Amino acid sequence: MIPVSDLAFHQRLARVMENLHHEGFWPALIAFLRHAVIFDSWVALIFRPEKSPQLLCVGDDDHVEDILFTEYLQSFYALDPYYQFTRSQFSPGLYRLDDVVPEYFKQTEYFQRYFALNVVEDEVQFLFDLPPHGVLSFSLGSRNRFTDEEMGWLCLFTPWLLPMMKLAATLQIATAGIAPNQAVSLEAQLRHYGTPALTDREVQVAVLLLAGHSTKAIAIRLSISPETVKVHRRNLYEKLGVSSQAEIFALFMMRN
């Protein structure tokens, strides 16, 4: 005899599958996940290289500040450790914040002015390529650290959740289309800050510094030596008239 609890589980899963072709997929998925995991905010979006993310659906329990989230979609996304993570090769799957944050993430202005206020404590994301649109990110944020049991449930769900989300997102995009990118990327703004203008490599170094990467990590990511990173950092600081990543962030905020 099948336990009653198993029947309830499959009933909830059936509701998710019933909404695969409808706008109600993401809320149905959230209702399903809440039986296994406690979280306070969630969002489904598509990361696009040097373009603002395409929002698919968003929700929260703690009334996340709309202005902050709007700023994230327009600019802050470039400093998101998950966005930075998807800029390099990665395998589709479930990633915890600890898996992707750079060494000095909690010391960045981005963490203090946005992440700590919006996500608060812990975050997990399901990530996978969705060509030709970009990378689909389905995020769960929590005021508390996710427990080992909760992470276990999410890992168990991942193999069949990823293809379901891929199908749902593809159908949603086909129905609604992708909105044109209207925001000016952080990289594009930085290119116009300096006197003279920052080079492409200096822009890359500036973004990685703002995201919390160490000199060594930037060197590895860009396949250059740490000494070369220091030269680029010194040059971009001189061009911008600043002496720290916090001052770069302040310049950036003044233009938003």
N, C-alpha and C positions, 0 to 999 in steps of 0.2 A: 504493500500500500504506500502511495506517495504521501509524504508528510504534508500537512496543510500549509506549513511555511513555504515549502517548495512550490506549491500551487500559487501562492500569493506572489512569489518572486517571478514566476513565469508570466503571471497576469500583468505585472508591472512592465516586464520586458516586452510583452505583446503590445502594450500601449505605445512604447517607444517605436516599435517597428511599424505600427499602424500610421504613425505620423512622418514616416520617412519622406513622403512626397508632399508634405505640407509645412507651413510656417511653424506649426506647433511642435516640430521635432525637438528643438533645443529645450523649451520648457518641459517637454515630456522626459527628455533625457535627464534634466536636472531633478525632476521629481523622482526618477528612478534612483539616481545616485545618492539622494539625501537619505535613503534607507540604509546606506552603508557608510557614508562619509559626512562629517559635519563641516560645512564651509559657509562663508558669509557673503561672498561675491563670486560672480562668474561672468565670463565673456567669451564669445566665439568670434574670431576675426581672421583675416588673411594678412600675413606679413608680406609686403612687396618691396623689393630692393629699391632704396632711395625714393620711396613713395610712401605717403601716409597709409596706414593699414586700412583695409576694407572691413568695416564692421558688419557682422552677420546678425548677432543678437547679443544682448547684455542684460544682466540683472544683478541685484544685490539685496542684502537684508539690512544693511546699515546706512542706506542712503548716501552712497559715495558721492562726494562733491562733483556736481555736473561740470563745473568749470575745470576742475583738475582733470577729469576724464577727457574733456574736449581738448585740453592742452596736450594730453598724452597722445591722442589721435593725430594732432597737428604737428607735434614736435618731439615730445618726450620719448616717443616710441624708439627713436634712434639710440637712446641710452638704455633701453630695456635689456637686461642680460639675456632674456630669451630671444629677442630680436637679433642681438649680436651673435648669439649661439647659432641661429639659423643662417647666418651669413657665411658660415663654413660648412663643410660636409658633415652630415649627421645622419643617424639611422632613425627611422620613424619609431615613435614610442612615447612612453610616459617619462617625464623629467621633473625632478624635484628642484626647487630653487637652489639647494646646496650643490646640485650637479652642474649648474651653469654660471653661478655668480663669479665674477673676477675677484682677485685677492682683496682689493680695497673698495669693494662695492659699498659697504656701510659707511665709508668715509666720504662718499661723493655727495654733492649738493642734490643730485637726482634722488638719491635714497632719502635724504633728510627732508626734502621739500615735496616729494611726490610719493615715493614708494611707502615710506613709513606711515603716511597719512591715509593712503588709498588701500594698499594690500595688507599692511600692518605687520604680520608675523611670518606667515608661510604661504607658499604657492606651489602648485603643481600644474603642469601643462602637458596636454597631449599634442604632439607635433608631428606633422608629416607633409611631404611635398604634395602640392596640388597644381601640377602643371596645366596650362601655362600661367596660372594666376599668381602663384607664389607658394607660401607655406601656411597651411592651416594651423591655427593655434586655438586650442580650447583650454581655457584657464579656470582654475578654482583657487580662490584666495581665502585665507582664514586668519582670524585674530589669534588663533592658537596653533601650535605646531601639530601637523598631522601625525597621528599615532602609527605605530608599526602595523596594527591591524587594519587601519584605514588604507595605508599604502598597499597592504597585501590585497585588499579587495580591488583597488584600482589596477594593480598589476594583473590580477585575475581577469578583469574586464577588458583590458587593453586589446588583446588579439582580435576580439570581435567588435569592439567599439570603434576602432580606427576605420575599418571599411564602411561601417554604418555612417560615421561622420563624413567620410569622403563622399559617399553617395548623396547624403543630405545636402552638403555644401555645394556639390556640383549641380544638383537640381535647383537649388536656391539661386545660384549665380546665373544659370540658364534662364530662369524665370524673371529675375529682377535685373540682371545685368550688373556690371561693375561700374560704380559711380566714378566720374572723372576725378583725378587727383587734383585738388585745388590748393593744398597746403604746400608751402615751400619747405623742402627737406632741410634738416639741420646741416647736412653737408653743403647744400647750395648756399645757405646763409653764411656759413663759415668762410666760404670762398670769397665773400664780398666784405668781410670784416677788416682784414689786414691791410696795412700800407707798407710795402706793396702787397698785392693779393697773395693769399696763402696758396702754396702748391698743392696738388692732389695728395701727395704723401703727407704734407703737414696737416691737411684736413683729416686724413685717416688717423694720424697720431692724436690729434685734438679730440676726435670723437671717442677713441679708445681710452684716453686719459679721463674724459668726462664720465665714461662708463665704469671707471674704477680699475682698469688694468695697470699692472706694474710695468716698469720699463722692460723687464725680462719677458713678460707675457706679450707685450706689444712687439718686441723683437721677434719672438717665435711666430706670432700671428702674421706678421708682415714679411717674414723671411729676411730680416736684416739684423745687423749686430746691435747690441744694446748701446754701443757708443754712437751709432748712427741715429738711433731713437733719441738720444740725448741732444744731438745736434739739431734734429728736427724740432724737438721741444723747445730748445733755446731760441731757434729762429721764429717759431710761431708765437712764442711769448713776446719776443721783441716786436714783431709785426703788429700784434694785438695790443701792446702796451700793458701787459698783465704779468703776474708773477706766480700764478697758481691756477689749477683747474677750477677752483671756486670762482675766481675772477672771470674766467672764460664763461662759466655758467651764468654769472651775473650779466655779462654783456649780452649773452643769448636771450636772457629773460627780458632785458630792456627792449628788445626788438619784437617781443610777442605781446 
